[in-house]
Amino acid sequence: MKWIKELYHRLIHEEEGATATEYAVMLVLIIVVALGAITLLGEQVEEGFQTVADAIENANAGGGGGS
């Protein structure tokens, strides 16, 4: 139990502990923003890919050339 107190004391009072905590908070924020962007843009990107896939399929179905 004493080692937990010492660890807590080091994290609170040492500069390195504060820096590690700041990096952890920044990492969490970056992940949250990235997931939000993926969620919001994911459907639009999927629709774009589907449009391209449909265009390719229609070009192939129309006998669009070849040898």
PyMOL commands that set and color helices and strands:
alter all, ss='L'
color gray80, all
select helices_A, chain A and resi 2-13+15-61
alter helices_A, ss='H'
color red, helices_A
deselect
rebuild
show_as cartoon
